[in-house]
Amino acid sequence: MPNIQSAIKRVKVNEKKNLRNRIVKSKVKTAMKKFDVELAAKSANIGAQYSVTASAIDKAVAKGIIHKNTANRKKARLAKQAAMATQ
C-alpha cells in the first residue's frame, strides 16, 4: 500500500475503474454466450439476439473497454454465424 496521498487515491480510483470495466466485459461475454445458445438451438430470434450482442459490444467500445477493431471483428464473426444459421 502506498504512503503518498495521491498514490493512495490512484489505487482507489483504479479499483473502481477495474470493477466497472469487468462488469461491462462480463455483459459482453454473457451476450455472446446467449447468442451461441440461440445459434445452437437454431431459434427464430437469432437476429434479435445478434442485435442485443452487437449493442453490448458497441457500448463497451464507447466506454473504451474494447478496441474498435476487436469489436468489429467480433461483430463480423457473429454476423457470419447468424447468416449461416438462417440459410
Secondary structure, DSSP 4 states (H G I P E B T S, - for coil): ---SHHHHHHHHHHHHHHHHHHHHHHHHHHHHHHHHHHHHHT-TTHHHHHHHHHHHHHHHHHTTSS-HHHHHHHHHHHHHHHHHHH-
